[in-house]
């Protein structure tokens, strides 16, 4: 990947293949991001977003969901088909 716009060209693949240390990679990425256009920033952000934002559920919510799924699989909870659920909702309206 090469960048122009007054910044020295970066060839990340070659630099990574030369086994740069974490500090050097961090510095190169800082320089790259500081000079990147909005399109590139959005691409980088999209790749990093899953690591920045942990899962949608909190630990407590995930534990509750796991308990409910387990209860459902054991037949301990009441469940409805999609058509049954829709019928119930329509009858309330």
VENBEL-V923608 format. One record per residue. N is the residue number from 1. RES is the residue in one small letter. SS is DSSP state (2 for helix, 1 for strand, 0 for the rest). PSI is psi in whole degrees, 0 to 359 (none if undefined). NEAR is the number of other ideal C-beta (glycine too) atoms within 10 Angstrom. Layout:
n: {N N}
res: {RES RES}
ss: {SS SS}
psi: {PSI PSI}
near: {NEAR NEAR}
This chain:
n: {1 2 3 4 5 6 7 8 9 10 11 12 13 14 15 16 17 18 19 20 21 22 23 24 25 26 27 28 29 30 31 32 33 34 35 36 37 38 39 40 41 42 43 44 45 46 47 48 49 50 51 52 53 54 55 56 57 58 59 60 61 62 63 64 65 66 67 68 69 70 71 72 73 74 75 76 77 78 79 80 81 82 83 84 85 86 87 88 89 90 91 92 93}
res: {x x x x x x x x x x x x x x x x x x x x x x x x x x x x x x x x x x x x x x x x x x x x x x x x x x x x x x x x x x x x x x x x x x x x x x x x x x x x x x x x x x x x x x x x x x x x x}
ss: {0 0 0 0 0 0 0 0 0 0 0 2 2 2 2 2 2 0 0 0 0 2 2 2 2 2 2 2 2 2 2 2 2 2 2 0 0 2 2 2 2 2 2 2 2 2 2 2 2 2 2 2 0 0 0 0 0 0 2 2 2 2 2 2 2 2 2 2 2 2 2 2 2 0 0 0 0 0 0 0 0 2 2 2 2 2 2 2 2 2 2 2 0}
psi: {126 144 140 207 48 2 145 144 139 130 90 320 314 320 321 321 336 15 67 151 166 319 319 319 316 315 316 318 321 313 317 311 321 336 4 151 174 323 313 319 318 322 314 315 319 324 325 339 316 329 332 315 111 179 163 323 147 168 317 316 320 319 317 316 317 319 318 320 316 314 318 315 330 356 19 353 154 136 163 152 164 315 323 318 317 318 319 316 317 326 336 327 none}
near: {9 9 17 8 7 6 13 9 8 16 11 15 9 8 13 11 9 8 8 14 8 7 8 12 14 11 12 15 14 10 14 16 12 8 15 17 9 7 8 14 11 11 11 14 11 9 9 10 9 9 7 7 8 9 9 7 11 10 9 8 11 12 11 12 11 10 11 12 11 11 13 12 9 8 8 9 12 7 9 10 8 7 8 10 11 11 11 10 9 8 7 5 4}
